[in-house]
Amino acid sequence: MATPTLPKIWETFPELSEPLNAILTEMSASWHIGFKEIDDAIRSQLNSGKLIRPALTLIFSQLSDQAYNKSAISLGASVELLHLATLIHDDVIDESKLRRGHESIQSQFGKDTAVYAGDYLLTGMFSLLERANKTSANKLSLTALQEILFGELVQKQNRYNSDTTFSTYFSQIKGKTAALFKLSATFGLVSGTEYDDELLKIVSQIGEEIGITFQLLDDYLDFESVTENLALGKPIGQDIRNGIYTAPILFALADENVNQTVKSLLFKRDDISDQEMVLLHDLIANSDAMSKLESLLTEYSESLVSLIASLPDNRMQDQLNQLSQILLNRHN
């Protein structure tokens, strides 16, 4: 079975090449179930991620008594399998046809195969957790799973709710996105034999804020790409059609100048046309929604820089600042 290759982003971090390849090897060896359709389904998605979360585990393992240790490899692989499982299950719930620019598993193989594939990846995650043999990692995983589920339920509860507040949405993304980033970072710290509880709090906060910033930037980029994707003939506004209202929509709904028009377009639900989606895009672009989102992104970016500066390892600080800049300057 061929092992996936490293994404180009990690050419900037040659010191992570060997341990990231070790993570890919562990991932590839942990999920082969022997049912061809499920194996093919998982393989179709396995090589399309950027491995940001396991890389964070490796980076933060430098705060333990041994950088890039064996437990960090297993924990990094486990968090990426959990991430992939949540994406597969998300696509089933949202009936998404695309994932990471490719046809989603549920679209290509059917919902039943997608559910089985996601479930099986979760067993691979637990197998890798057992291999790492870290009681603290087990506890962190349980908390993360609870937070992820809570985020999913908040999203489900607020589908098509144009009265949803940004505060509610914030609690949603803390579960759906930030919990995995937080888990990835804390996995690195607890991969060693000893760690400081105060440092664990700082690492946890850094991981969570990276995740929140990552999601808010995704919201910004998804909104900005509407007219470009329309020109390319790609599906647009799928979240909106599914009743999932992200930061640009929620900030626009708080703007009295466009609130009612935006609501009337959202009320069309799945019947909203591409032309009406472009109109919605223009309304939001001409409101104060995007400037509010930009200000929030700046606020979180500055907070991250401050938190990273509090870490005791200068080399780690450089790695995290460099990675943060790469993530914040991505275009997709």
Buried (B, 14 or more C-beta within 10 A) or exposed (E): EEBBEBBEBBEEBEBBEEBBBBBBBBBBBBBBBEEEBBBBBBBBBBBBBBBBBBBBBBBBBBBBEEBBBBBBBBBBBBBBBBBBBBBBBBBBEBEBEEBEEEBBBBBBBBBEBBBBBBEBBBBBBBBBBEBBEBEBBBEBBEBBBEBBBBBBEBBEEBEBEBEBEBEBBBBBBBBBBBBBBBBBBBBBBBBBEEBEEEBBEBBBBBBBBBBBBBBBBBBBEBBBBBBEBBEEEEEBBBBBBBBBBBBBBBBBBBBEEBBEBBEEBBEBEEEBEEEBBBBBBEBBBEBBBBEBBEEBBEEBBEBBEEBBEEBEBEEBBEBBBEBBEBBBEEEE
